[in-house]
Amino acid sequence: MPAILGGGLAALLVIGLPIGVAIALCSMAGLYFFTDVPLTMAAQQMISGMRSFPLLAIPLFVLAGSIMNAGGITRRLIDFATALVGQMRGGLAAVNIVTNMIFGGVSGSAVADASSVGRLMIPQMLRRKYTPGFSASVTAIGSTVALILPPSITLIIYGVTAQASIADLFFQGIFFGLGFGLVYIITGYVIARVKKLPAEERVSTGVMFRSFRDALLALTLPVIVLGGIRIGAFTATEGGAVAVAVALILGGVVYRELTVKRIIKALRESAILVATIMLIIATAKIYSLALVMGGVADQIASSVLGVTTNTLLILLLVNILLLLVGTVVEGNAAIIIFTPILLPIVTAVGVDPVHFGLIVVVNLAIGLVTPPAGICILITSKIAGIQLEHTLRDLVPWLSVAIASLMVVTYGPLLVGMY
């Protein structure tokens, strides 16, 4: 069973099979050859895996992000971010990260961030003589903040899988997400100083005020959504519907850039992305079933607890496992597959499920920019017009900072008694 579920999946991914299809084939092969579970149960697992009200938030937040892009909201956010931080050394890198943070606070998707913000920011950076590798790297790493900041789709999936409070995950995600954004901005500034990257011209107070005025209503969107969820005015799923409604009003009525043609395009883009995500969620449920029925989950748990029962060492082992998994397995699938295995292990040694959720999400965020299968770095490399291997040198400092920050997320709350 481990050979099929592990080696077989890796082989199918290496030859380029779509991850949802690869997961389904390996899972059904494992169930057919190594268990007595009828394959009809696999179909039932796929359906039950998607029959969850909180998961309805995913298409809603993805659509809200697409409408923001189509309605000129994202462009206004970029203009405001440029006026705010663009004048510092390597200012476009800071603009890139700030825009990703704001946009991610509505879309909830790192892939949507990398694609939407990348198409707007990377050409600007290339025109200002930033190298393609640096432009692709900073856009990719900035997009991953969307996994940590609410309304993160990945946090929603973890909450559903672990039966943890999505509202609590969102509340903690605000602090950790802002922290990651600040760390990345500082990292970009240091790299810019070393590489002598250009700074944008300092804008006047009037220009800054106008950019803020134009973006003010757009900035209220994440405040309305997250504030409403936090005070209990609506659930995360209902917050997705609110985000779509507000984005439609801003783009169509206030800014008047949202045409029927653009709405249709946004719907089409959202449908493709949501279909991909939901296929992965559905097939990951079969994979999780195969792990449990084949005894692989128990083997992993006993192996970890057999090595040590020390909380700090167990979290280190879990981090190493998730970092390796994140390089080859899509994040949403990894959560559904590994959360049922790892959560009982860490809770047995006193780790809070909400804290563990943030650890998992940060690990998988790093996986999105880690070769060979990091989807965000693949997207931004394509936009920048370079091969993935040409981004490796520029990626190293960002990945180093991200892993160091992961250690802070993992051990910091335990040391200060936060949980």
C-alpha positions in Angstrom: 0.0 0.0 0.0 2.7 2.6 0.9 4.4 1.9 -2.5 1.3 2.7 -4.4 0.1 5.7 -2.4 3.6 7.2 -2.1 5.8 6.0 -5.0 2.9 5.6 -7.4 1.6 9.1 -6.7 5.1 10.6 -7.1 5.6 8.8 -10.4 2.3 10.0 -11.8 3.1 13.6 -10.8 6.5 13.4 -12.4 5.1 12.4 -15.8 2.8 15.4 -15.6 -0.6 13.8 -14.8 -3.0 16.3 -13.2 -2.8 16.0 -9.4 -6.5 15.3 -9.0 -6.4 12.4 -11.5 -3.1 11.1 -10.0 -4.6 11.1 -6.5 -7.7 9.3 -7.7 -5.9 6.6 -9.6 -3.4 5.8 -6.8 -6.2 5.8 -4.2 -8.5 3.5 -6.1 -5.6 1.1 -6.9 -4.7 1.0 -3.3 -8.2 0.2 -2.2 -8.7 -2.4 -4.9 -5.5 -4.4 -4.4 -4.9 -4.0 -0.7 -8.3 -3.7 1.0 -11.8 -5.2 0.9 -13.3 -1.8 0.6 -15.7 -1.6 -2.5 -14.9 1.1 -5.0 -18.4 2.4 -4.7 -17.3 3.7 -1.3 -14.7 5.8 -3.2 -17.5 7.5 -5.1 -19.4 8.1 -1.9 -16.3 9.6 -0.3 -15.9 12.0 -3.2 -19.4 13.3 -2.8 -19.3 13.5 1.0 -16.0 15.3 0.8 -17.7 18.2 -1.0 -21.0 18.1 0.8 -20.0 20.7 3.4 -21.6 24.2 3.8 -18.3 25.9 4.8 -16.7 24.7 1.5 -19.2 26.9 -0.4 -17.0 29.8 0.7 -14.3 28.7 -1.7 -16.1 29.5 -5.0 -17.5 32.7 -3.5 -14.2 34.2 -2.4 -12.5 33.1 -5.7 -15.2 34.8 -7.6 -14.9 38.0 -5.5 -11.2 38.1 -6.3 -11.9 37.7 -10.1 -14.5 40.5 -9.9 -12.0 42.7 -8.1 -9.5 42.2 -10.9 -12.1 42.7 -13.7 -13.6 45.8 -12.0 -10.5 47.8 -11.6 -10.3 47.3 -7.9 -6.9 45.5 -7.9 -5.4 48.3 -10.1 -6.5 50.9 -7.5 -5.0 48.9 -4.7 -1.7 48.8 -6.6 -1.8 52.5 -7.1 -2.4 53.1 -3.4 0.4 50.6 -2.5 2.8 52.4 -4.9 2.1 55.8 -3.3 2.4 54.3 0.2 5.7 52.3 -0.1 6.9 52.7 -3.7 9.5 55.3 -2.9 11.7 53.0 -0.7 14.6 51.2 -2.3 13.2 48.3 -4.3 9.8 49.9 -3.8 8.0 47.8 -6.4 8.9 44.7 -4.4 7.1 46.2 -1.4 4.2 47.3 -3.6 3.9 43.8 -4.9 3.8 42.3 -1.4 1.4 44.9 0.0 -1.0 44.4 -3.0 -0.9 40.7 -2.5 -1.8 41.1 1.1 -4.8 43.3 0.4 -5.9 41.3 -2.6 -5.4 38.0 -0.6 -7.6 39.5 2.1 -10.6 39.0 -0.3 -9.7 36.3 -2.8 -8.3 33.8 -0.2 -6.3 32.1 -2.9 -2.6 32.2 -3.4 -3.0 30.9 -7.0 -5.4 33.7 -7.8 -3.0 36.2 -6.2 0.0 35.0 -8.2 -1.9 35.1 -11.4 -3.9 38.4 -11.0 -1.2 40.5 -9.2 1.6 38.9 -11.3 0.0 39.9 -14.6 -0.1 43.6 -13.4 3.1 43.9 -11.4 5.7 41.7 -13.1 5.6 43.7 -16.4 6.0 46.9 -14.4 9.0 45.5 -12.5 10.7 44.3 -15.7 10.3 47.7 -17.3 12.0 49.2 -14.2 15.0 46.9 -14.8 14.2 44.4 -12.0 15.5 41.0 -13.1 12.9 38.4 -14.2 14.0 36.0 -11.4 13.6 38.6 -8.7 10.2 39.7 -10.1 8.9 36.2 -10.3 10.2 35.3 -6.8 8.8 38.3 -4.9 5.4 37.9 -6.6 5.2 34.2 -5.8 6.3 34.6 -2.1 3.9 37.6 -1.7 1.0 35.6 -3.0 1.5 32.9 -0.3 0.4 35.4 2.4 -3.1 34.8 1.1 -3.0 31.3 2.6 -2.4 32.8 6.1 -4.5 35.9 6.0 -8.3 35.4 6.1 -10.4 34.5 4.3 -7.8 31.9 3.3 -9.3 29.0 1.4 -6.7 26.7 2.9 -7.7 27.7 6.4 -11.3 27.0 5.6 -10.4 23.5 4.3 -8.3 22.8 7.4 -11.2 24.0 9.7 -13.6 21.7 7.9 -11.2 18.7 8.0 -10.1 19.2 11.6 -13.5 20.4 12.8 -11.7 23.5 14.2 -13.3 26.9 14.6 -12.8 28.8 11.3 -13.5 32.1 13.0 -10.6 31.4 15.4 -8.4 30.4 12.6 -9.2 33.6 10.7 -8.6 35.7 13.8 -5.1 34.2 14.4 -4.4 34.3 10.7 -4.7 38.1 10.7 -1.8 38.5 13.1 0.5 35.9 11.6 -0.4 37.0 8.0 0.5 40.6 8.7 3.7 39.4 10.4 4.7 37.5 7.3 3.9 40.4 5.1 6.1 42.8 7.2 9.0 40.3 7.2 8.8 39.9 3.4 8.8 43.7 2.9 11.9 44.0 5.1 13.5 41.2 3.2 12.8 42.9 -0.1 14.3 46.1 1.2 17.5 44.4 2.3 17.8 42.5 -1.1 17.2 45.8 -2.9 20.0 47.5 -0.9 22.4 44.8 -1.7 21.5 44.6 -5.4 21.1 48.4 -5.7 17.6 48.1 -7.1 15.8 51.3 -8.1 13.4 53.3 -6.0 10.4 55.0 -7.3 10.0 58.8 -7.2 8.6 60.2 -4.0 5.0 61.2 -4.6 3.4 64.4 -3.3 0.9 64.5 -0.5 -1.8 65.3 -3.0 -1.1 62.2 -5.1 -1.0 60.0 -2.0 -4.3 61.4 -0.9 -5.9 60.9 -4.3 -4.7 57.3 -4.5 -6.0 56.7 -1.0 -9.3 58.2 -1.9 -9.6 56.1 -5.0 -8.8 52.9 -3.1 -10.7 53.7 0.1 -13.8 51.8 -0.8 -11.8 48.9 -2.1 -9.9 48.8 1.2 -13.2 48.6 3.1 -14.0 45.3 1.4 -11.8 43.0 3.5 -12.7 45.1 6.6 -16.4 44.5 6.0 -15.9 40.8 5.3 -13.5 39.9 8.1 -15.2 42.2 10.6 -18.6 40.7 9.9 -17.2 37.2 10.4 -15.4 38.1 13.6 -18.4 39.8 15.3 -20.7 37.0 14.2 -22.8 39.0 11.8 -22.3 36.2 9.2 -20.4 33.0 8.8 -17.3 32.6 6.6 -19.5 31.2 3.8 -21.9 34.1 4.0 -18.9 36.4 4.1 -18.0 35.1 0.7 -21.4 36.1 -0.7 -21.0 39.5 0.9 -17.5 39.9 -0.7 -19.0 39.1 -4.1 -21.8 41.6 -3.6 -19.5 44.4 -2.5 -17.1 43.7 -5.3 -19.9 43.8 -7.9 -21.2 47.2 -6.4 -17.7 48.7 -6.4 -16.7 47.5 -9.9 -20.1 48.1 -11.6 -21.6 51.1 -9.8 -18.8 53.0 -8.1 -15.9 52.5 -10.5 -18.0 51.7 -13.5 -15.4 49.4 -15.1 -17.3 46.1 -14.7 -19.0 45.3 -18.0 -21.0 42.2 -18.8 -18.1 40.9 -20.9 -15.7 41.3 -17.9 -18.2 39.6 -15.6 -18.5 36.6 -18.0 -14.7 36.4 -18.1 -14.5 36.5 -14.3 -17.1 33.8 -14.0 -15.2 31.6 -16.5 -11.8 32.1 -14.7 -13.4 31.4 -11.3 -15.1 28.3 -12.6 -11.9 26.8 -13.9 -10.0 27.5 -10.7 -12.8 26.3 -8.4 -13.3 23.1 -10.5 -9.6 22.3 -10.1 -9.7 22.9 -6.3 -12.9 20.9 -5.8 -11.6 18.0 -7.8 -8.5 17.9 -5.6 -10.6 18.0 -2.5 -12.9 15.2 -3.7 -10.1 12.9 -4.7 -8.0 13.7 -1.6 -10.9 12.2 0.5 -10.4 8.9 -1.3 -6.7 9.1 -0.7 -7.4 9.7 3.0 -9.7 6.7 3.1 -7.0 4.5 1.4 -4.4 5.6 4.0 -6.7 4.7 6.9 -8.1 1.4 5.5 -4.6 0.3 4.4 -3.2 1.0 7.9 -0.7 3.6 6.6 -2.1 6.3 8.9 -1.5 4.1 11.9 2.0 3.3 10.8 2.9 6.9 10.4 1.5 7.8 13.8 3.2 5.0 15.6 6.5 5.8 13.8 6.4 9.4 14.9 5.4 8.6 18.5 8.0 5.8 18.6 10.8 8.2 17.9 9.8 10.7 20.6 6.9 12.1 22.7 8.6 15.5 23.1 6.3 18.2 21.8 9.1 20.3 20.3 10.7 17.4 18.5 7.4 16.1 17.2 6.6 19.5 15.7 10.0 19.6 14.1 9.3 16.2 12.5 5.9 17.3 11.4 7.4 20.5 9.8 10.0 18.4 7.9 7.3 16.1 6.7 5.0 18.9 5.6 7.8 20.8 3.9 8.6 17.7 1.8 5.0 17.0 1.1 4.4 20.6 0.1 7.0 20.4 -2.7 5.1 17.8 -4.6 1.5 17.7 -3.3 -1.0 20.5 -3.8 -1.8 22.2 -0.4 -5.5 21.6 -0.2 -5.0 17.9 -1.0 -2.2 17.7 1.6 -4.5 19.1 4.3 -7.3 16.6 3.7 -4.8 13.7 3.5 -2.5 14.5 6.4 -4.6 16.4 8.9 -6.5 13.3 10.0 -3.2 11.5 10.5 -1.1 14.2 12.2 -3.8 16.1 14.3 -4.3 13.2 16.8 -0.5 13.0 17.2 0.1 16.7 18.0 -3.1 17.1 20.1 -1.9 14.1 22.2 1.2 16.1 23.2 -0.8 19.2 24.0 -0.8 21.2 20.7 -3.9 23.3 20.1 -5.7 22.5 16.9 -5.9 26.1 15.8 -2.2 26.6 16.4 -1.5 23.4 14.4 -3.7 24.6 11.6 -1.5 27.7 11.2 1.6 25.5 11.3 0.2 23.3 8.5 -0.9 26.3 6.4 2.5 28.1 6.6 4.3 24.8 5.6 2.1 24.4 2.6 2.4 28.1 1.7 6.2 27.5 1.5 5.5 24.5 -0.7 3.7 26.8 -3.2 7.0 28.5 -4.1 9.3 25.4 -3.7 10.4 23.6 -6.9 9.6 21.3 -8.6 5.8 21.6 -8.2 5.4 24.9 -6.5 2.4 26.2 -8.5 2.8 29.9 -7.6 6.5 30.1 -8.7 5.5 28.2 -11.9 2.8 30.8 -12.6 5.0 33.8 -11.9 8.0 32.3 -13.8 5.7 31.9 -16.9 4.5 35.5 -16.6 8.1 36.7 -16.3 9.0 34.7 -19.4 11.7 32.6 -17.8 12.3 28.9 -17.0 11.8 27.8 -13.4 15.5 26.9 -12.9 16.4 30.6 -13.6 14.5 31.7 -10.5 16.4 29.4 -8.0 19.1 31.9 -7.1 16.6 34.6 -6.4 14.3 32.2 -4.5 16.9 31.1 -1.9 16.8 34.2 0.4 13.0 34.3 0.3 12.7 30.6 1.2 15.3 31.0 4.0 13.3 33.8 5.6 10.0 31.9 5.1 11.4 28.8 6.9 12.9 30.9 9.7 9.4 32.5 10.1 7.8 29.1 10.1 10.0 28.2 13.2 8.6 31.3 14.9 5.0 30.3 14.1 5.7 26.8 15.4 7.5 27.5 18.6 6.8 31.1 19.5 3.2 30.6 20.7 4.3 27.6 22.8 7.1 29.6 24.5 4.9 32.6 25.3 2.0 30.4 26.4 -0.3 31.8 23.7 -2.2 28.5 23.4 
